[in-house]
Amino acid sequence: MLSRHFAATREAELMEESFFEYLERTHAVDYTLAALAVLGPLAVALVVRWGRGRSFVERNRPDLWLWLIAGPLVYGLWNIYNAIMDAFGLDSLYALILNASIFVCVGLMLALVRIWLWRAFAAQMPPQEGLTMVDKSAEANASSTIESETRE
């Protein structure tokens, strides 16, 4: 009789729990990010392997390096965020500023790494079809020189 009461009470508590409480209780976000940290790099490796020699992979090689580290990086940032929030609490302004500064620094580092990768791979990339780099000022100077020569 008493066990039914406890079971009914537990069932009522579970029915009243919010979506966020459910996520925290089951650690669903942790497991999802851990899976992405493992499966994300594998998916990128498969895309590179499948697309070897194809223009999509060759054109986007620098970005594929960043996608390769994206899953583990997000999982690591999630764990850092949780550790800071556990240490200082959700209502702490210090924790908010610390987390924001970490995320901004990581974002700036990724932007610099992306610029460096694009410059490093620029010489190895095949030219893109339909895109040409034309210096408009040189083209205008050449046409004015031709016009002046024809008038004389």
C-alpha positions, 0 to 999 in steps of 0.5 A: 500500500505504501509503495503504491503511494510512493510510486504515485507520488513519483509519477506525479512529480515526473508529470509536473517536471518541465522540459528543462528539468527532464533534460537535466535529469536525463543528461540528454544534452551531454549525451547528444554533444558527446555523440556529435563530438565523436560522429562529427569528425567521422562524418567530415572524414567520410565526406572528404574521403567520398569527395576526394578529387571533387571540386566541392571538397577541394574548394572548401578544404580549409573549412573542412578542417574547422568542421573536423574540430567543431564537434569536440570543441562544442563538447569541450565548451559545454563542459567548461560552461557547466563547470563554471555554472556549477562553481559560481551558480546560475545567478552569478554575474561573474560566471556570465562574464567569464563564460562570455569572455571564453566564448568570445576568445574561442570565436576570435581564435577560430576566425584567425585560424580560418583566415590562416587556413584559407591563406595556407590553402590558397595556392593549392586550390583549383580556380573556380569556374565562372569566377575571374578576378579583373582589375577594373582600373587596369581595364579602364586604362587599357581601353582609354589607351586604345581609344587615344591611339585610334584617334591619332 
